[in-house]
Amino acid sequence: MTHSNASSDRPPNTTEEFFPLTQRPSDSANPPRKSITGDKPQNSPFSFGTLRRAATLMVQPEKPIAKAPNVWRSIKAIVFASWLNVLLVFIPISWTINFALPDQHTLIFIFTFLAIIPLAKLLAFATDELSMRVGQTLAGLLNATLGNAVELIVSIIALAKCQLTIVQSSLVGSILSNLLLVLGMCFFAGGLRFSEQGFGQSAVQLNSSLLTISVIAVLLPGAFHMALQGQQQYDELSTDYNILKTSHGVAIILLFIYASYLVFQLFSHKALYDDGNEDMQPTKGYKPGENPFRLHRIRNRKNITDGDIVSSPDSTHDGEAATTSAHAIPDVEPGTRSIASVKTDDPEQPQMSLAVCLWLLAAVTVLVAVTAEFLVDSIDGLTASGSISKEFVGVILLPIVGNAAEHVTAVTVSVKDKLTLSLGVAVGSSIQIALFVIPFIVTLGWIMGKPLTLLFDPLESIVMFLSVLTVNYVVQDGKSNWLEGMILMCLYMILVVTFWYYPGTEGIFPNC
């Protein structure tokens, strides 16, 4: 645009016009005029108004919230939240055995193991109810913080009791179970119904890159130790302490990467993780007669014809309804959101009041902490006989405690063609553990004076590297099928057999 020089035609008492740089007059010729409105610039990203608006959006829910139920209905919703609540009976049983029969370590481990599983499910239920009442950004932060609360609590208790091997192996085992077992079961369960399931390729590849960075951070201390091992000019004790200092610095950098990842996912590139992203690959059904599993009951209920290309109910773009190539899907399975339900402004109905939700979070956290302490105390007695190793307990058994409820959710929604949500549970949880929980525990050990390092067991480090590499190859095309799921599950079973016979190695700081 060219600027008009007819300044005399401009009406008085108006805001100042902005001149192009090539035609800006001198300050002496035309002093700047002040706006009578006195408004501050609106495009400043750090203005008080912008920050206040961002804070308001963080606490304001996306949809209106209906009236919360009373206390009785809230308690009823907690009781019937999941069938896993039947396992809550093992909480008093495990506590009683711990005090009455303190030498029965195997019984204590089994009953505390079963008691923590429903507590993890209730913690996830309370987190979802709390996230409903805040904005999407704050809800993402809550889920990221509380998503692996059980693993975090167990690791902190084990760290306080100097069970460094249990801390490291349980965190590695959580990553392996999420990447191989959960993701493999999701691909396999979805492949029983669909020929191919699509998901966002760019977001998954970015997540794979983040996991690769975390694996590199774990492998480097091992390479550090191997390079200097056996050389006479380097004292072994000083080398171990240098590895400890290196782990502290790397942990701080990993926490910074995780914070950057949260900003990327929740603020700058939020659309990349939406189901309506253009990068989403379509889901294809089986052609007539090609489905070897013949799940007629599920297919008829959804009215999906073999061979149709199906868009996920949450993956349509620009608000278009999910359709097949020749048939519309008239009804939606219970628990699966339709586009109509997503686009309407109907208020969401909470299942608990806010006060009951907060009390549930506090109570479950305390119960998990106490029960996890009994669990950790029983590990030494359980493994003392030599029939089972600490490596197997940490890598295989303990991850089931905190991830069992998430495993069920991820597999259930994958059958409903909501694979993006399944990937968020499996891969997202792995990223949280690798980039947040592990460096946080290392930093906490630094504060507590516990020599916890990133020098993991050599077999654990190699297994984690190979698992991330395998998953990266599986998801790089943005599609999944039942065979890929079978491959991941079989790889996990190979690891189960390997760690059953693997005695483990002693760390560089066996006595902290």
LOVO-711295 format. One record per residue: x, y, z of N, C-alpha, C in turn; residue in one letter. Coordinates in steps of 0.2 Angstrom, whole numbers, plus 2048, in hexadecimal, padded with zeros to 3 digits. Example, Ala and Ser with C-alpha at 12.3 -4.5 7.8 and 13.67 -1.06 7.14 Angstrom:
BEGIN
8427E482783E7EA8278427F0827A;8407F58238447FB824840800827S;
REM end
This chain:
BEGIN
8047FA800800800800804806800M;80280B7FC8068127FC802816801T;80681B80480481F809802826805H;7FC8288077F982E8057FD834808S;7FF83980580283F8087FD84480AN;7F78438097F284980A7F1848812A;7F684A8167F584A81D7F084F81FS;7EE85481B7E985981E7E285781DS;7E18518197DA84F8197D984A81ED;7DE8488237DC8448287D884782DR;7D38448307CF8478357D384883CP;7D284D8407D584D8467D384884BP;7D88478507D68438567D683C853N;7DA83984F7DA83284D7E182F84FT;7E182984E7E78258507EC82784BT;7F382684D7F88278487F8822843E;7FA82483C7FB82083780281D837E;80381783580A81583480D81682DF;81381982D81681A82781A814825F;81B81381E82080E81C82781181EP;82C80C81E83380E82083681381BL;83481281583781680F83481D80FT;82E81E81282B82481182A828818Q;82E82581E82D82882483082F825R;82C83482682F83B82783383B82DP;83684182E83B84283483684383AS;83984284083584384683484B847D;83984F844838856845832859841S;83185683B82C858837825856839A;82485083B81E84E83D81F84A843N;81E84E84981E84A84F819845850P;81A83F85381583A85480F83C858P;80983A85580383C85980183685ER;7FE8388637FC8338687F4831867K;7F382B8687EC8298677E882B86DS;7E282D86B7DE82F8717DB829875I;7DB8248717D881E8757DD81B87AT;7E381C8797E881A87E7E981387FG;7E780F8797E88088797EF806879D;7F180087C7F87FE87B7F87F9875K;7FE7F88727FE7F486C7FB7ED86DP;7F77EB8687F47E48697F87DE867Q;7FE7DF8648017DA8618077D8865N;8087DA86B80D7D986F80C7D2873S;8107CD87180F7C68748107C687CP;8147CB87F8157CB8868117D088AF;80C7D38878087D888A8047D5890S;8027D98947FE7D689A7F77D3898F;7F47D68937EE7D48907EF7CD88DG;7F47CC8897F57C68867F77C088BT;7FB7C28907FC7BD8957F67BB899L;7F27C089B7EC7BF89E7E77BB89AR;7E77BC8947E27B888F7E47B188FR;7EB7B088E7EE7A988E7EC7A5895A;7ED7A989A7EC7A58A17E47A48A1A;7E07A889F7D97A789F7D77A189AT;7DA7A08957D979A8907DB794893L;7E07948977E378E89A7DE78B89FM;7DB78F8A37D678D8A87CF78C8A6V;7CE78F8A07C778F89D7C6789899Q;7C178489B7C077E8977BD780890P;7BF77B88B7BD77C8847B577C884E;7B27778877AB7778877A877988EK;7A277B88E79E77D89479D776898P;79E77789F79E7718A47977718A7I;79376C8A678D76B8AA78E76B8B1A;78876B8B578876B8BC78B7658BFK;7907668C37937608C678E75C8CAA;78F7558CB78B7518CF78D7528D6P;7887508DB7897518E278E74C8E4N;79074C8EB7957488ED7937408ECV;78D73E8EE78B7378ED78C7358E6W;78A7398E178A7378DA7927368D8R;79673B8DB79D73B8D97A07348DCS;79E7338E27A172C8E579F7268E1I;7987268DF7967218DB79A7208D4K;79B7268D179F7268CB7A67238CCA;7A97258D27B07228D37AF71A8D4I;7AA7188D77AA7118D97A970D8D2V;7A57108CE7A370C8C77A770F8C1F;7AD7128C37B17158BD7B47108B9A;7B670A8BC7B97058B87B96FE8BCS;7B96F98B87B86F28BB7BF6F08BFW;7C46F48BE7CA6F38C27C96F58C9L;7C46F98CB7C36FA8D27C26F48D6N;7C06EF8D37C06E98D87C66E78DBV;7CC6E98D87D26E88DA7D46EC8E0L;7D06F18E27D16F58E87D16F18EEL;7CE6EC8EE7CE6E88F47D56E58F6V;7D96E58F27E06E38F37E46E88F7F;7E16EE8F87E56F48FC7E56F2903I;7DF6F19067E06EF90D7E36E890EP;7E26E390A7E56DD90A7ED6DD90AI;7EF6E19057F76E29057F96E690BS;7F66EB90E7F86EE9147F86E991AW;7F36E591A7F36E19207F86DC920T;7FA6D991A7FF6D49198066D791BI;8076DD91980D6E191A80F6E2921N;8096E392580B6E492C80A6DD930F;8066D992E8056D393280A6CD930A;80C6CD92A8106C89278166CB923L;81A6CF92781F6D39238256CF91FP;8256C892182A6C491E8276C1917D;8216C291681E6BF91081F6C490AQ;8256C49088266C99038226C88FCH;8226C28FA81E6C08F48176C28F4T;8146C08FA80D6C28FA80C6CA8FAL;8106CD8FE8106D58FE8116D88F7I;8156D58F48176D88ED8106D68E8F;80E6D18E98086CF8E48026D38E6I;8006D48EC7FA6D88EE7FB6DF8EDF;8016E28EF8026E98ED8026EA8E6T;8056E68E28056E68DB7FE6E78D8F;7FA6E38DB7F36E38D87EF6E98DBL;7F16EC8E17ED6F18E47EF6F88E0A;7F56F88DD7F76FF8DA7F37008D3I;7F26FA8D07EF6FA8C97E86FE8C9I;7E36FD8CE7DD7018CE7DE7088D0P;7E37098D47E57108D67E87148D0L;7EB7118CC7EE7158C67E87178C2A;7E37128C17DD7148BD7D971A8C0K;7D871A8C77D571F8CA7D87268C9L;7DF7258C97E372C8C87E272E8C1L;7E172A8BC7E072C8B67D972F8B5A;7D472C8B87CD72E8B87CD7358BBF;7D07368C17D073D8C47D37428C0A;7D97408BD7DC7458B87D87478B2T;7D47428B07D07448AA7CA7498ACD;7C77478B27C274C8B57C47538B6E;7CB7538B97CD75A8BA7CF75D8B4L;7D275A8AF7D375D8A87CD7608A5S;7C775D8A67C175F8A37C07668A5M;7C27688AA7C076F8AD7C57748ACR;7CA7738A87CF7788A67D077889EV;7D477D89C7D577D8957D9778892G;7DA77788C7DD7728887E577288AQ;7E877888B7EF77888C7F0776893T;7EC7788987ED77689F7EC76F8A0L;7E776C89C7E576589C7EA76189AA;7EE7638957F475F8927F975F897G;7FA76589B7FF7658A07FE7608A6L;7F77608A87F575C8AD7F67548ABL;7F47538A57F574C8A37FC74A8A2N;80174F8A080874D89F80B74C8A6A;8087508AB80B7508B28097498B6T;8027488B57FF7438B97FF73C8B5L;80173C8AF8007368AB8047318ADG;80A7328B080E72D8B281072E8BAN;80B7308BD80C7318C480E72B8C8A;80B7258C680C71F8CA81371D8C9V;81671D8C381D71C8C28217208C6E;81F7278C682372C8C982472A8D1L;81E7298D481E7278DB8227218DDI;82171C8D98257168DA82C7178D9V;82E71B8D483571D8D48387218D9S;8347268DC83772A8E18377268E7I;8337218E983371D8EF8397188EEI;83A7158E88407118E78477158E8A;84771B8E584D71F8E684E7218EDL;8497228F184A7248F884D71E8FCA;84B7188FA84E7128FD85470F8FAK;8577138F585D7118F285D70B8EEC;85770A8EB8567048E68577078DFQ;85D7098DE85F70C8D785D7088D1L;85F7018D285D6FC8CC8566FC8CBT;8526FC8D084A6FC8CF8487028CBI;84B7088CD84970E8CA84B70E8C3V;85170D8C185370D8BA84F7078B6Q;84E7018B884B6FC8B58446FD8B4S;8407008B98397018B88377068B3S;83C70C8B383A7118AE83C70E8A7L;84170B8A68427088A083D70389EV;83A6FF8A28356FA8A182E6FE89FG;82D7048A28277078A082770A899S;82D70C89782E70E89082D70888BI;83070288D8306FC8898296FA888L;8256FA88E81E6F788E81A6FC88AS;81B70288A81670788681870687FN;81E70687D82070687681F6FF873L;8206FA87681F6F38738196F0874L;8176EF87B8116EB87D80B6EF87BL;80A6F687E8046F987D8036FB875V;8086FE87280870086B8066FA867L;80A6F48688086EE8648016EC865G;7FF6EC86B7F86EA86D7F36EE869M;7F46F58697F06FA8667F06F885EC;7F66F785B7F66F68547F26EF852F;7F36EA8577F16E48557E96E4856F;7E76E785B7DF6E785D7DC6EB857A;7DF6F18557DC6F484F7DC6F1849G;7E16ED8487E26E98427DD6E3841G;7DA6E18477D56DC8477CF6DE843L;7CE6E58437C86E88407C96EC839R;7CF6EF8397D16F38337D76F0830F;7D76F18297DD6EF8267E36F3827S;7E26F98277E76FE8297E470482DE;7E87068327E570C8367EB711835Q;7E87178347ED71D8337ED722839G;7F37258397F472A83F7F873083CF;7F97358407FD73A83E80473983EG;80773983880E73783781373B83AQ;81274283981774783B818747842S;81274784681374784D816741850A;81573B84D81873585081F73584EV;82173784882873784782C73C84BQ;82974284D82C74685282D743859L;82773F85B82873B86182E736861N;82E73385B83472E85B83B73285BS;83B73885984173B85984373D861S;83E73F86483F74086B84173A86FL;83E73486E84072E87184772C86FL;84972E86985072C86785573186BT;85373786C85773B870858739877I;85373687A85373388185772D881S;85772987C85B72387C86372587BV;86472A87786B72C87686E72F87DI;86973288186B73488886D72F88CA;86972988B86B72389087171F88DV;87271F88787871B88487E71F885L;87E72688588572988688972888DL;88572889288972689888C71F898P;88971A89588C71389489271488FG;89171888A89771888689D71C88AA;89B72188E8A07248928A471F896F;8A071B89A8A371689E8A771189BH;8A570F8958A870A8918AF70C88EM;8AF71388C8B57158898BA71688EA;8B97178948BE7188998BF71289EL;8BB70D89D8BC7078A18C270389FQ;8C67028A48CC6FE8A48D37028A2G;8D27088A18D870D8A08DB70F8A7Q;8E170E8A78E570F8AE8E57168B0Q;8E571A8AB8E67228AC8E07258AFQ;8DA7218AF8D47238B28D271F8B7Y;8D17228BD8CE71F8C38C771D8C2D;8C57178C48BE7158C38B97198C7E;8BB71B8CD8B671E8D18B57258CFL;8BB7298CC8BA72F8C98B672F8C3S;8B672A8BF8B27298B98AB7288BBT;8AA7248C08A37248C289F72A8C4D;8A372E8C88A17358CA8A073A8C4Y;8A47398BF8A373D8B989D73B8B5N;89C7348B58957328B288F7358B6I;8907358BC88A7388C088973F8BFL;88F7438BE88E74A8BD88B74B8B6K;88E7478B188B7478AA8847468AAT;8817418AE87A73F8AE8767458B1S;8797498B687574E8B88747548B3H;87A7558AF87975A8AA8747588A4G;8757528A287074F89D86974F89FV;86874E8A686174E8A885E7558A8A;86275A8A985F7618A985D7628A1I;86276089D86076189685A75E893I;85975789685375489484D757897L;84D75A89D84775D89F84676389BL;84B76789984A76D89484776A88EF;84976588B84676288583E760886I;83D75D88C83675C88D83276288EY;83476789183076D89282F77088BA;83477088683377287F82E76E87CS;82E76887D82976387A82276587CY;82176788281B76988581876F881L;81D77488181B77A87D81A779876V;81D77587381C77386C81577086BF;81476B86F80D76786F80776B871Q;80876F876802772879801779876L;80677C87380578387180778486AF;80D78486880F78686180D78285CS;80D77B85D80B77685880577285AH;80077585D7FB7718607F776D85BK;7F67708557F276D8507F676784DA;7FC76684E80076084B7FD75A84FL;7FB75B8557F97558597F1754859Y;7EE7588557E77578547E575184FD;7DF74E8517DD74984C7DB74C845D;7D97528457D775583F7DD75883AG;7E375683C7E97588387E9755831N;7EB75982C7EB7568257F0750825E;7F57508297FA74A8297F774382BD;7F174382D7EE73D82F7ED738829M;7EF73282A7EE72D8257E772A825Q;7E47288207DD7258207DD71E823P;7D871C8267D77158287D3711823T;7D670B8217D370681C7D070081FK;7CA6FE81D7C76F88207C96F281BG;7C76EC81D7C96E68197C46E6813Y;7C76E380E7C36E28087BE6DB80AK;7B96DA8067B56D58077B86CE807P;7B86CA80C7BB6C480D7C26C480FG;7C56C98107CD6CA8117CE6CA819E;7C96CB81D7CA6CC8247CB6C5827N;7D16C38297D16BC82C7CE6BB833P;7CD6C18367CB6C083D7C36C083DF;7C06C38387B86C28377B56C583DR;7B66CB83F7B36CE8457AC6D1842L;7A76CD8407A16CF83E79D6D3843H;79D6D18497996D584E79B6DC84FR;7A26DD84F7A46E48507A36E8849I;7A46E58437A36E883D79C6EA83CR;7976E683D7906E783C78E6ED841N;7906ED84778E6F284B7906F9849R;7966F984679870084379570183CK;7926FC8397906FC8327956FE82DN;79B6FB82E7A16FD82A7A16F7825I;7A26F881E7A26F38197AA6F2818T;7AB6EB8177B26EA8157B56ED80FD;7BB6F08107BE6F380A7BD6FB80AG;7B96FD80E7B870580E7BE708812D;7BF70E8107C47138137C0717818I;7C271681E7BE7198247C371E827V;7BF7248287C372982C7C1729833S;7C672A8377C472983F7BF72E841S;7BB72D8457B67328487B973884AP;7BF73884C7C373E84F7C874084AD;7C873D8447CE73F83F7CB743839S;7C57458397C37498337C5750833T;7C675282D7C975982C7C475E82AH;7C576482D7C076A82C7B976882ED;7B87648337B17638357AD75E831G;7B075B82C7AC7568287AB75082CE;7A574D82B7A374782F7A774182CA;7A873C8317AB73682F7A773282AA;7AA7308247A672C8207AA72781DT;7A772281A7AB71D8167AA71F80FT;7AD71A80B7AD71C8037A671B800S;7A271780379B717800796717805A;79771780C79271681179471B817H;78F71E81979072381F79071E825A;79372082A79271D83178D720835I;78771D835781720839782721840P;78571C84378571C84A78C71B84DD;78E71D85379471D85679471885CV;79A71485C79A71086279A714869E;79871186E79871487479F715876P;7A171B8797A771D87B7AB720875G;7A972186F7AC7248697A872A867T;7AC7308677A97368667A773785ER;7A273985D7A073B8567A2742854S;7A274484E7A374B84C79E74F84FI;79874D84F792751851793753859A;79674E85C79774F86479D754865S;7A27538607A77578617A675F85FV;7A276085A7A176785879C76A85CK;79776785F79276A86379576D869T;79177286C79377687278F773878D;78D76D87878A76A87E78E76A884D;78C76B88979076B88F792764891P;79976489379B75D89679975C89DE;79775689E7947548A479A7508A8Q;79C7548AE7A17518B279E74B8B6P;7A27468B87A07418BC7A17428C3Q;7A57478C57A77488CC7A77508CDM;7A67528D37A77598D47AE75A8D5S;7B07618D57B77638D57BA7618DCL;7B67628E17B97608E87BA7598E8A;7B57548E67B774D8E77BC74B8E2V;7BD74E8DC7C374D8D87C974E8DBC;7CA7548DE7D07568E27D27518E8L;7CC74F8EB7CD74B8F17CF7448EEW;7CD7428E97CF73B8E67D673B8E4L;7D87418E07DF7418DE7E47418E5L;7E27448EA7E67448F07E673D8F3A;7E073A8F47E07348F77E372E8F3A;7E272E8EC7E67298E87ED72A8E9V;7F07308E87F77318E97FA72E8EFT;7F67308F57F972D8FB7F97258FBV;7F37228F97F371B8F97F87188F4L;7F971B8EF7FE7198EA8057198EEV;80771F8F180D71F8F480E71A8FAA;8097198FE80A71490380A70D901V;80670B8FC8067058F980D7038F5T;80F7088F18157088EE81B7078F2A;81B70A8F88207098FD8217018FFE;81B6FE90181B6F790281D6F38FDF;81B6F58F681D6F18F18256F18F0L;8286F78F082F6F88F08336F48F5V;8306F48FB8336F19018336E9900D;82F6E78FC82E6DF8FB8326DD8F6S;8356E18F28396DF8EC83F6DB8EEI;8436DD8F38496DA8F58486D38F7D;8426D28FB8416CB8FE83E6C78F8G;83B6CA8F38386C68EE83E6C38E9L;8436C78E88496C58E484E6C28E8T;84E6C18EE8536BF8F28546B78F1A;84F6B48EF8506AC8EE8536AB8E7S;8536B08E38576AF8DC8526AC8D7G;84C6AB8D98476A88D48456AD8CFS;8456B48D18436B98CC8486BF8CEI;84A6C28C884F6C78C984C6CE8CAS;8506D38CC84E6DA8CD84D6DD8C6K;8516DB8C18506DD8BA8496DC8B7E;8476D58B98406D38B683B6D78BAF;83B6D88C08366DB8C48366E38C2V;83C6E68C183B6ED8BF8396EE8B8G;83C6EA8B383B6EB8AC8346E98AAV;8326E38AC82C6E08AA8266E18AFI;8266DF8B58216DF8BA81F6E68BCL;8236EA8BE8216F18C181E6F58BCL;8206F58B581C6FA8B18156F88B0P;8136F28B180C6F08B18086F48B6I;80B6F58BC8076F88C18046FF8BFV;8087038BC80670A8BA80370A8B3G;8047058AF8027068A87FC7028A6N;7FA6FD8AB7F46F98A97EE6FC8A7A;7EC7018AB7E67058A97E67098A2A;7EC70C8A17ED70F89B7EE70A895E;7F07048967F06FF8917E96FD88FH;7E56FC8937DE6FA8927DB70088EV;7DC7068907D970C88C7DB70C885T;7E270C8847E570C87E7E2707879A;7E270187B7E06FB8777D86FC875V;7D46FF87A7CD6FF8797CC705873T;7CF70A8747CE71086F7D170E868V;7D670A8687D97088617D470485DS;7D07008607CB6FC85D7C570185AV;7C470685D7C070B85B7C3710856K;7C870F8537CC71384E7CE71A851D;7D071A8577D272085A7DA71F85CK;7DD71D8567E471B8577E972185AL;7E77278587EB72D85A7EB72D862T;7E572C8657E572B86C7E972686FL;7E972086C7ED71A86E7F471C86DS;7F67208687FD7228687FF72786DL;7FA72B86F7FC7308747FD72D87BG;7F972787C7FA723882801720882V;80271C87D80871887C80F71C87BA;80F71F876815723874816729879V;81072D87A81073387F813731886G;81172B88881372988F81A72888FS;81D72488A824723889828729889S;82672E88582973588582973888CI;82473889082473B89682973789BQ;82973189A82E72D89F83572E89DI;83672E89683D72F894840736895A;83C73B89483E74289483C74689AL;83874389E8367478A48377428ABF;83473C8AB8357398B183C7378B2V;8407348AD8477328AE84B7378B0I;84B73D8AD8507438AF84D7468B5P;8477468B78457488BD8477448C3F;84773E8C28497398C885173A8C9I;85473B8C385B73C8C485D7428C7V;8597478C585A74E8C985874E8D0T;85374A8D28507498D88567458DDL;8597408D985E73D8DD8647418DEG;8657468DA86B74A8DB86974F8E1W;8637518E18617558E78617518EEI;85F74B8ED85F7468F38667438F5M;86A7448F18717418F287173A8F0G;86D7388EC86D7318E98717308E3K;87672C8E287A72C8DC8767288D6P;87072B8D486D7288CE86F72B8C8L;8717278C38747298BD8707278B7T;8727298B186F7278AB8737218A8L;87771E8AC87B7188A98767128ABL;8727108A786E70B8A88717048A7F;86E6FF8A88716F88A78726F789FD;8776F489D8796F48968746F1892P;8716EB89486C6E88908656ED890L;8646F089585E6F489585F6FA890E;8656FD89086670288B866700884S;8686FA8838686F887C8616F687AI;85D6F387E8566F187D8526F787CV;8536FC87F84F70287E851705878M;85770587685970886F85670486AF;8566FE86A8546F986584C6FA864L;8496FB86A8416FC86A83F702867S;84370886984170E86584270E85EV;84870A85C84970A855844706851L;84270085483C6FC851836700851T;83470485682E70785682E70D850V;83471085083571584B834712844N;83670C84283570983C82E70883BY;82A70684082370383F81F70983EV;82070F84181B71484081D71A83BV;82271883782571E83382071F82DQ;81C71A82B81771B82581171E827D;80F71F82E80972283080371D830G;80571682F7FF71182F80170B833K;7FC7088357FD7028397F96FC837S;7FB6F68387F76F08377F86EB83DN;7F56E583C7F56E18427FC6DD842W;7FF6DC83C8066D983D80B6DD840L;80B6E483F8106E884380E6E884AE;8086E884C8076E78538096E0856G;8096DB85280B6D48548136D4855M;8166D885081D6D98518206DC857I;81C6E185981E6E585F81D6E1865L;8176DD8658156D986B81A6D386CM;81C6D08668216CB8668286CD869C;82A6D38678306D68698306D7870L;82A6D987382A6DA87A82A6D387EY;8276CE87B8276C787E82F6C487EM;8326C68798396C487883D6C887EI;83B6CE88083F6D188583D6CE88CL;8366CC88C8346C98938386C3894V;8396BE88F83D6B88908456BA891V;8476BF88E84E6C188F84F6C3896T;84B6C889984C6CB8A084A6C68A5F;8466C08A38456BB8A884C6B88AAW;8506B68A58566B38A785C6B88A8Y;85B6BE8A78616C38A88626C58AFY;8686C38B28686C58B986A6CC8BBP;86B6D08B686D6D78B78746D88B9G;8766DF8B987D6E18BB87C6E68C0T;8826E68C48826EB8CA8846F28C7E;8816F78C98826FE8C78897008C9G;88B7068C78917098C989070C8D0I;88A70D8D388970F8DA88470A8DDF;8867048DF8826FF8E287F7018E8P;8837058EC8817078F388170E8F3N;87B7118F487B7188F487B71B8FBC;
REM end
